[in-house]
Amino acid sequence: MGIFGRKGAPSKAGAYSMAWPQESGLAGGAYDATAAEAYLIYTSERRAVENVPREDMPAMTQAHSLLYELAAGTPINETPLIQGPIDIKWINPAFGPEFMAEMMITDRRVIVWWERIRGAGSSLVILHHIDLLPRADTARLNPYVWRGGIVTDYPVTNPPAAAHFETAMLTLGVHFSSDGHANRRSRSVISTMREVEDRVRAGIDFI
């Protein structure tokens, strides 16, 4: 599947592309696909030494604010790696048909949230890397599965009202729009999630 592939086609009709920060070295037009894919993957090691691009500051500021709200006054002991819009289909819990949500990957958790939409009320779901069950198929065709997760209200209440559930199952896809940087962040979320899965499968510390 190509760098921008998702079920063979964009989620919306039209021509969509990714925009790259100047410091990426990929913003000049033609670029190497292998280098582009590597740039899309974020790890805690990379976040520790690399500044957040200007184009991604609003998203990362929102990520830090959300972690602060979830911590409810306690110290934040995790690092946000990437945040972006994604197309998500929840198989369990059943939140309705596929829709667009925001997804943040930290060095400990996956956090997904969305405003109220048709068929799904506004919610926030927390999934821990330690509970991820790596898929057996290397083609990555099957849904992601976690042993369980936590669902709470969105916007987050203080203190957060959380309910645990068993077995989270979902599929993810790039959410395409006319915003090239949002498209890049969406693709980056997908690539980073695959890196998390690969590291869990290999028994390596969660990125």
Secondary structure, 3 states (H helix, E strand, C coil): CCCCCCCCCCCCCCCCCCCCCHHHCCCCCCCCHHHHHHHHCCCHHHHHHCCCCHHHHHHHHHHHHHHHHHHCCCCCCCCEEEEEEEEEEEEECCCCCCEEEEEEEECCEEEEEECCECCECCEEEEEEHHHEECCCCCCCCCCEEEEEEEEEECCCCCCCCEEEEEEEEEEEEECCCCCHHHHHHHHHHHHHHHHHHHHHHHCCCCC
